[in-house]
Amino acid sequence: MPDKAADAWVTTKVKSELATTKGISASDISVDTSDDLVTLSGNVSTAKEKLHAIRVAKRVKGVKSVNASGLTVAAESNSMPSPDKSGH
């Protein structure tokens, strides 16, 4: 049976680490822990940010593994210049 108090502590610690790590928008990431398995879900801006969030979560004491399949990389629509619609 999972230790709910330990899981809650791990969730809090992971959220804290994500919130204090540069390059991660923690407000868009949800953290859930069950039996020392941390599940990250939500949206991140880039694949690099997703990998960084996974690394940060894995470093937290008590985390056995991280599932980030629910962590979605938002479309980087600003990285491509929009086509010129002026007809010139």
Rosetta blueprint (number, residue, H / E / L):
1 M L
2 P L
3 D L
4 K H
5 A H
6 A H
7 D H
8 A H
9 W H
10 V H
11 T H
12 T H
13 K H
14 V H
15 K H
16 S H
17 E H
18 L H
19 A H
20 T L
21 T L
22 K L
23 G L
24 I L
25 S L
26 A H
27 S H
28 D H
29 I E
30 S E
31 V E
32 D E
33 T E
34 S E
35 D L
36 D L
37 L E
38 V E
39 T E
40 L E
41 S E
42 G E
43 N E
44 V E
45 S L
46 T L
47 A H
48 K H
49 E H
50 K H
51 L H
52 H H
53 A H
54 I H
55 R H
56 V H
57 A H
58 K H
59 R H
60 V L
61 K L
62 G L
63 V L
64 K L
65 S E
66 V E
67 N E
68 A E
69 S E
70 G E
71 L E
72 T E
73 V E
74 A L
75 A L
76 E L
77 S H
78 N H
79 S H
80 M L
81 P L
82 S L
83 P L
84 D L
85 K L
86 S L
87 G L
88 H L
